[in-house]
Amino acid sequence: MDSTRQRQCEMCGAAGEDSDECCVVFYGIWSIVIGALCLISGVYFTVVTWTTTAATDGKYAIMVVVSVLATVYAIACVSYIFAGIFMMVGRLNHSRRIFMCGKILSYFFPIYTFLFIFTIVVHFVILPKICRYVNKTFR
């Protein structure tokens, strides 16, 4: 029984060494994929809302508000895509500046989409591991 527990602890210790880098890779890919999917869905929603509103009642004030919100949402999505790209490139090239640029860009999307819950939860779960990765890797 003790040897089994010891092996489990060794496995946890080995996983703990790689977990920060694995989380950075995961979060980089997550940012790119979620940002792209949300951008596509946002553009689709905007087009559908614009055509429906224009066809039914033609209230341009509503269309302007939807357009402004959709533009801000699109900017947040694009910044999230670039955040993932910058974090991955910074990790591969061992560039602290590029990586930190990606880290900073990754803040805006979860804040803007806090009602989605999963984006902000993933962000707050991964953020301490990213900070620990930065402190270990880029001294």
C-alpha positions as CSV (number, residue, x, y, z in Angstrom):
1,M,0.0,0.0,0.0
2,D,2.8,2.4,0.8
3,S,4.6,1.7,-2.5
4,T,1.4,2.5,-4.4
5,R,1.0,5.8,-2.6
6,Q,4.6,6.6,-3.1
7,R,4.3,6.0,-6.9
8,Q,1.2,8.2,-7.0
9,C,3.1,11.0,-5.2
10,E,6.0,10.6,-7.6
11,M,3.6,10.8,-10.5
12,C,2.0,13.9,-9.1
13,G,5.4,15.5,-8.6
14,A,6.4,14.7,-12.1
15,A,3.1,16.2,-13.4
16,G,3.6,19.3,-11.2
17,E,6.9,20.2,-13.0
18,D,5.3,20.2,-16.4
19,S,1.9,21.6,-15.4
20,D,2.8,25.2,-15.8
21,E,4.1,24.8,-19.3
22,C,1.1,22.5,-20.2
23,C,-1.3,25.2,-18.9
24,V,0.5,27.8,-21.0
25,V,0.1,25.7,-24.1
26,F,-3.5,24.9,-23.3
27,Y,-4.4,28.5,-22.6
28,G,-2.7,29.7,-25.8
29,I,-4.6,27.2,-27.9
30,W,-7.8,27.9,-25.9
31,S,-7.5,31.6,-26.6
32,I,-7.1,31.1,-30.3
33,V,-9.9,28.6,-30.7
34,I,-12.4,30.3,-28.4
35,G,-11.6,33.7,-29.8
36,A,-12.1,32.5,-33.3
37,L,-15.4,30.7,-32.5
38,C,-16.8,33.7,-30.7
39,L,-15.8,36.0,-33.5
40,I,-17.6,33.9,-36.0
41,S,-20.7,33.6,-33.9
42,G,-20.6,37.3,-33.1
43,V,-20.4,38.2,-36.8
44,Y,-23.3,35.8,-37.6
45,F,-25.4,37.3,-34.7
46,T,-24.8,40.8,-35.9
47,V,-25.7,40.0,-39.5
48,V,-28.9,38.2,-38.5
49,T,-29.9,41.0,-36.0
50,W,-29.1,43.7,-38.6
51,T,-31.2,42.1,-41.3
52,T,-34.1,41.2,-39.0
53,T,-34.3,44.7,-37.5
54,A,-33.9,46.4,-40.9
55,A,-36.6,44.2,-42.4
56,T,-39.2,44.5,-39.6
57,D,-39.3,48.0,-38.2
58,G,-36.2,49.9,-39.4
59,K,-35.4,51.4,-36.0
60,Y,-31.9,52.6,-36.7
61,A,-31.1,53.4,-33.1
62,I,-31.3,49.8,-32.2
63,M,-29.1,48.8,-35.1
64,V,-26.5,51.4,-34.1
65,V,-26.4,50.1,-30.5
66,V,-26.1,46.5,-31.8
67,S,-23.4,47.6,-34.2
68,V,-21.3,49.3,-31.4
69,L,-21.7,46.3,-29.1
70,A,-20.8,43.9,-31.9
71,T,-17.7,46.0,-32.8
72,V,-16.5,46.0,-29.3
73,Y,-17.1,42.2,-29.0
74,A,-15.2,41.7,-32.3
75,I,-12.3,43.7,-31.0
76,A,-12.3,41.6,-27.8
77,C,-12.4,38.4,-29.8
78,V,-9.5,39.4,-32.1
79,S,-7.5,40.5,-29.1
80,Y,-8.0,37.1,-27.5
81,I,-6.9,35.4,-30.7
82,F,-3.7,37.6,-30.8
83,A,-3.2,36.9,-27.1
84,G,-3.0,33.1,-27.8
85,I,-0.7,33.6,-30.8
86,F,1.6,35.9,-28.8
87,M,1.7,33.6,-25.8
88,M,2.6,30.6,-28.1
89,V,5.2,32.5,-30.1
90,G,6.7,34.0,-26.9
91,R,6.9,30.5,-25.4
92,L,8.5,29.0,-28.5
93,N,11.0,31.9,-28.9
94,H,11.7,32.4,-25.2
95,S,10.7,36.0,-25.5
96,R,9.4,37.6,-22.4
97,R,8.1,40.7,-24.1
98,I,6.0,38.8,-26.7
99,F,4.7,36.4,-24.0
100,M,3.7,39.3,-21.7
101,C,2.0,41.1,-24.6
102,G,-0.1,38.0,-25.0
103,K,-0.8,37.7,-21.3
104,I,-2.0,41.3,-21.1
105,L,-4.1,41.0,-24.2
106,S,-5.8,37.9,-22.7
107,Y,-7.4,40.0,-20.0
108,F,-9.9,41.8,-22.1
109,F,-12.0,39.0,-23.5
110,P,-12.9,37.3,-20.2
111,I,-13.8,40.6,-18.7
112,Y,-16.0,41.6,-21.6
113,T,-17.7,38.1,-21.7
114,F,-18.0,37.6,-17.9
115,L,-21.6,36.4,-18.4
116,F,-20.3,33.4,-20.3
117,I,-18.8,32.3,-16.9
118,F,-16.5,29.6,-18.4
119,T,-14.2,32.1,-19.9
120,I,-13.5,34.0,-16.7
121,V,-13.3,30.7,-14.7
122,V,-10.7,29.3,-17.1
123,H,-8.8,32.6,-17.0
124,F,-8.7,32.8,-13.2
125,V,-7.7,29.1,-12.9
126,I,-4.9,29.4,-15.4
127,L,-3.6,32.8,-14.4
128,P,-1.6,31.7,-11.4
129,K,0.1,29.0,-13.4
130,I,0.9,31.4,-16.1
131,C,2.5,33.8,-13.6
132,R,4.5,31.0,-12.1
133,Y,5.6,30.0,-15.6
134,V,6.7,33.5,-16.3
135,N,8.7,33.7,-13.0
136,K,10.4,30.4,-13.6
137,T,11.1,30.8,-17.3
138,F,11.9,34.4,-17.8
139,R,14.1,35.4,-14.9
